[in-house]
Amino acid sequence: MKRAIILSAVLGGAVCAWVGGARVRAAEGVAPAQIQGSVRRIELPEMGNGWPEGPGKDVVEVQCGVCHSGRYLTMQPTFPRKTWEAQVEKMRKVFGAPIPDQSVPGIVEYLMKVRGRE
């Protein structure tokens, strides 16, 4: 019996709060249907994929874009060829990137073009 009384009080309080809140929203000119269960839409700025233009961009987008964004690439310092080659190999050997052997030279060339130094 005691549990039933407590449950009734809790449920009654929740219903009163819900109805009271709906009345306040209605008084503010906001229909309850706009607040409860409706879908809201926001517009986000178009950011693009951020991959810089360069020869081999299409291969890099497919092979490297699985894990990395172009924006991530543009945040990297410029590296010499040997460092980029080592980075690509690290992605393959250590992190298991499924980059085929024939794609490696094109990826390194692209990286050199957009973030490389000789």
C-alpha positions as CSV (number, residue, x, y, z in Angstrom):
1,M,0.0,0.0,0.0
2,K,2.8,2.4,0.9
3,R,4.5,1.7,-2.4
4,A,1.3,2.5,-4.3
5,I,0.9,5.8,-2.6
6,I,4.5,6.8,-3.3
7,L,4.2,5.7,-7.0
8,S,1.0,7.7,-7.3
9,A,2.6,10.7,-5.9
10,V,5.6,10.4,-8.2
11,L,3.5,9.8,-11.3
12,G,1.1,12.6,-10.4
13,G,3.9,15.0,-9.9
14,A,5.4,14.1,-13.3
15,V,2.1,14.6,-15.1
16,C,1.6,17.9,-13.4
17,A,5.0,19.1,-14.4
18,W,4.5,17.9,-18.0
19,V,1.1,19.7,-18.3
20,G,2.4,22.8,-16.5
21,G,5.4,22.9,-18.9
22,A,3.1,22.6,-21.9
23,R,1.0,25.5,-20.6
24,V,4.1,27.7,-20.2
25,R,5.3,26.9,-23.7
26,A,1.8,27.6,-25.1
27,A,1.8,30.9,-23.3
28,E,5.2,31.7,-24.8
29,G,3.7,31.1,-28.3
30,V,5.5,27.8,-28.8
31,A,3.2,24.9,-29.7
32,P,3.8,21.7,-27.7
33,A,4.1,19.8,-30.9
34,Q,7.1,21.8,-31.8
35,I,8.9,20.9,-28.6
36,Q,7.8,17.3,-28.1
37,G,8.9,14.7,-30.6
38,S,9.4,17.0,-33.5
39,V,12.4,17.0,-35.8
40,R,14.6,20.0,-35.8
41,R,16.8,20.9,-38.7
42,I,20.1,22.8,-38.7
43,E,22.3,23.9,-41.5
44,L,26.0,23.1,-41.2
45,P,28.7,24.8,-43.3
46,E,30.0,22.9,-46.3
47,M,33.5,21.8,-45.4
48,G,34.5,19.6,-48.3
49,N,37.0,16.8,-48.0
50,G,40.0,19.0,-47.8
51,W,42.3,17.0,-50.1
52,P,44.6,19.4,-51.8
53,E,44.8,19.1,-55.6
54,G,47.7,17.2,-57.0
55,P,48.7,14.3,-59.2
56,G,47.4,11.1,-57.6
57,K,44.8,12.7,-55.4
58,D,42.2,10.2,-56.5
59,V,44.4,7.3,-55.3
60,V,45.1,9.0,-52.0
61,E,41.4,9.7,-51.4
62,V,40.5,6.1,-51.9
63,Q,43.5,4.5,-50.1
64,C,44.2,7.0,-47.3
65,G,40.7,8.6,-47.0
66,V,39.4,5.5,-45.2
67,C,41.2,6.7,-42.1
68,H,42.4,10.2,-42.8
69,S,40.9,13.4,-44.0
70,G,42.5,15.9,-46.3
71,R,42.4,18.4,-43.5
72,Y,44.5,16.1,-41.4
73,L,47.1,16.0,-44.2
74,T,47.2,19.8,-44.5
75,M,48.0,20.0,-40.8
76,Q,51.2,17.9,-41.2
77,P,54.6,19.5,-41.5
78,T,56.5,19.2,-44.7
79,F,58.6,16.0,-44.9
80,P,61.4,14.8,-47.1
81,R,60.6,11.8,-49.4
82,K,62.2,9.2,-47.1
83,T,60.0,10.3,-44.3
84,W,56.8,10.1,-46.4
85,E,57.9,6.7,-47.7
86,A,58.4,5.5,-44.1
87,Q,55.0,6.9,-43.1
88,V,53.2,5.1,-45.8
89,E,55.0,1.8,-44.9
90,K,54.1,2.4,-41.3
91,M,50.4,2.7,-42.2
92,R,50.7,-0.6,-44.1
93,K,52.8,-2.7,-41.8
94,V,51.9,-1.3,-38.3
95,F,48.3,-0.1,-38.7
96,G,47.3,-2.6,-41.4
97,A,46.2,-0.1,-44.1
98,P,45.1,-2.2,-47.1
99,I,47.3,-0.2,-49.6
100,P,48.5,-2.3,-52.5
101,D,52.2,-2.2,-53.5
102,Q,51.4,-0.6,-56.8
103,S,49.7,2.4,-55.1
104,V,52.6,3.3,-52.8
105,P,54.7,5.3,-55.4
106,G,51.6,7.3,-56.4
107,I,50.8,8.1,-52.8
108,V,54.3,9.1,-52.0
109,E,54.4,11.4,-55.1
110,Y,51.2,13.0,-54.0
111,L,52.4,13.6,-50.5
112,M,55.6,15.1,-51.9
113,K,53.7,17.4,-54.1
114,V,51.4,18.7,-51.4
115,R,53.5,18.4,-48.2
116,G,57.0,17.4,-49.3
117,R,60.4,19.0,-49.3
118,E,63.5,17.7,-51.0
